[in-house]
Amino acid sequence: MPKPASALLFSLFTLALAAQAPLRKAEVIPVAATLPEDEAIQKVITPLAAEIKASFDLPLVPAPQGVFRGRRGEENLLGYWVADVMRRAAQGVIGTPVRFAITNAGGLRANLRPGQLKVADIFELMPFENELVVIELTGAEVIQVMKEGIVRRGGEPASGVKTLVGGSPEAVTYTITWEDGSPIDPAATVKVATSDYLYGGGDSIPTLKKGRK
């Protein structure tokens, strides 16, 4: 579509101003101890840093065993746990059963190692400001979401379903059921928990964008 005349004139005016601006040579400033602190910035940062450190050091629970993301074909047990937590948290908020939850392995940025877990460990695990959302999908859409996750990354962490992939690379077969082994009714409507990032189209699971309510 062609641009309106006013927009085109504005673009030309901006380019003309840029052309008149003097060029400056890039300067590399090493960040080292010799670089003086900015007092105005430090007045803002210091109390915030103290507040964050105090909250991040708060203990949560002791972890006798670590929970890990899984690499080189290993199962993503940490991802399963996060998906389970999302599903349970969503049920607690809306007060009705949430049948399925899915998150993305790429959003889990650390393992939970054995020892005393602190608030900081959870922020390191999930450092993004994603929000938990609950949507409605049909059973057929849940199945499609699982297939898209497998095609995208060999499977994304999910809760509430079991998936068996078989066949050959040329003719892949999927057996996707609820976690208790019962079949998924393609026409049924179920509650689904996920992140606003995935719901918005992140990580190439487009069927989640069809979520309603």
BELDA-V498216 format. One line per field, one symbol per residue. phi: phi as a letter, one per 30 degrees, with the letter a starting at -180 (. if undefined). A space follows every 10 residues. Layout:
# BELDA-V498216
phi: ???
This chain:
# BELDA-V498216
phi: .dddeddddd dddddddddd dddcddbccd cbdddddddd dddddedddd dddddddddc bdcdbdbbdi bhiddddddd dddddedddd dddcibecdb bbbceddcca cccekddcee dddddbdccd cdbcbcbded ddededdddd ddbijcdbbj bbbbcbibed bdcbbcbddd jddddecdcb dbcacddddd jdihbddddd ech
